[in-house]
Amino acid sequence: MEIFYRLLFGHLLADFTFQTNYIAYWKRQRFFWLCVHVIIHPLCYIPLVWPFINDVWVTRLGVELNGWACLGIITLLHFGEDWFRATMVNRGWRDNSLFYAWDQIIHIGVLLLFTPLKAYPLVSQWPLLGILFVSVTHFATVTVWFAERDIYGYDREYPATGEKYISMAQRLAVWVFFFLPLPLWFMGPVVVAGLYAWLVWNKKVDFSWPSIIGGNLMTICAGLFGRFGMGFRF
């Protein structure tokens, strides 16, 4: 599982953290930008799995595949899925939360198919912490936006830079509190999330309630998993 979690961290970095609004838009309009997006993935994967990259990871159809071969196949299949999604959206398919979830399930399923799940037990905490970090920042932002589009209409624009980073900073603060000693780990998330909700209620900031509720629920789950599932704390 060590390699899988490292690759999942790399996938989240490439698909969310390093996928700018510009790339996300133009990868559906121009083949070049689709290629740029896809190439970012192995650039994230290779440094993360470098210690294992020359090892044989899996055997498929009687052929032993080392890390390089598996990363090549994963990258090609990522390209195929993203090309399919872009093509279907351009033909009129609704790019809603269901299609978004399908896309991520396919990508993660490919990672599972081409990584050794038993040969390399998980011994490092940092891949899981990296996954949780991206989950409460860029992943949560995109997921909440898809939920907002389902609720408010598909013409809803992606959050502006200020709104996006204020929301991410708030969720990150809630998440970090979970790793602090008592009573901070318990009271801190409540105070930060409550302050955030008060700002919205009093129209000090213009964020949606799906962002408040959904974003903080994801963050609380990530915080609880980090503290009690991983046993991580400062």
C-alpha positions, 0 to 999 in steps of 0.5 A, a space after each residue: 500500500 505504500 506505493 499506492 498511497 504515494 501515487 494517490 497523493 501524486 494524483 491529487 496534487 496533479 489533478 487538483 493542486 497543480 491543475 489551475 483554472 486555466 488548464 482545467 478550462 483549456 484541456 477541454 478545448 485544446 489537445 495541447 492543454 490536455 497533454 500538459 495536464 496529463 504530463 503533470 501526473 508522472 512528474 508528480 508520481 516519479 519523485 514520490 515513488 523513486 525508491 521503488 521505480 525499478 522494482 517489478 510492481 505487478 504482473 498483468 497478462 503474464 508480463 512483469 511490469 516495473 514502476 516505469 512501465 506501470 507509470 506509463 500505462 497509468 498516464 496513458 489511461 489517465 489521458 484516455 479518461 480525461 479525453 473521454 470526459 472532455 469529449 462527452 462534455 463538449 457534446 452536451 453531457 452535463 458535467 455534474 457531480 456524478 460525472 466528476 465522481 465517475 472520473 475520480 473513481 476511474 483514475 483511482 481504480 487504475 492506480 489500484 490496478 497497477 500498483 502492488 498492494 501487498 508487497 509494500 506495506 505502508 510504513 510512512 505517514 507523510 503520504 497519508 498526511 499529503 492526501 489529507 492536506 490536498 483533500 481539505 484544500 483544493 479537492 474540497 474546493 472543487 467538490 463543493 463547487 460541483 455540489 453548488 452547480 448541482 444545487 444552484 445551476 450549471 452556470 455557477 462560476 468557479 470561486 474567485 481567487 479570494 473566496 477560494 483561498 480564504 475557504 481553503 485557509 479556514 478548512 486548513 486551520 480546522 484540520 490542523 487543530 485536530 493534531 494539537 493537544 487538548 483542549 485545542 484539538 476539540 475547541 479549535 475546529 468549533 471556534 474556527 468553523 463557527 467564526 466562518 459561519 458567522 461571517 457568512 450569516 452576517 454577509 461579511 463574506 459571500 460564501 455558500 452554505 454548501 461550502 460551509 457545511 460540506 467543506 467543514 464536514 470533509 475537513 472534520 472527517 479528515 481531522 478525525 482520521 488523521 488524529 485517531 486513524 493515524 494517531 498523528 499529533 504534534 
